[in-house]
Amino acid sequence: MAGFYVTQLLVYASICILILVLERWWSSKKSAIAFKEHTALLLEDGQLPPANAVRAAALRTLMRKYLSIYAIIMGKCTLNARW
């Protein structure tokens, strides 16, 4: 009976990971284009992009990496646990 639950866990986890990856790819593509256009407009006007925008982008990237690694570790711990 435990094999059924492990299989269901793997299926649902795979679906969730796939959806998250697709969503992040799509949203990062849109936000990257918008950020480049905004930065290009600022540079044309002779202004520098604000430091807060650069810092926020770095923080978002770091959070994504942290959450991805956390999900991998928790998934491994869950699969290695004895039911």
Summary of the structure (lengths in Angstrom):
residues: 83
radius of gyration: 19.3
end to end distance: 10.1
largest distance: 66.4
contacts: 163
relative contact order: 0.09
helix: 88%
strand: 0%
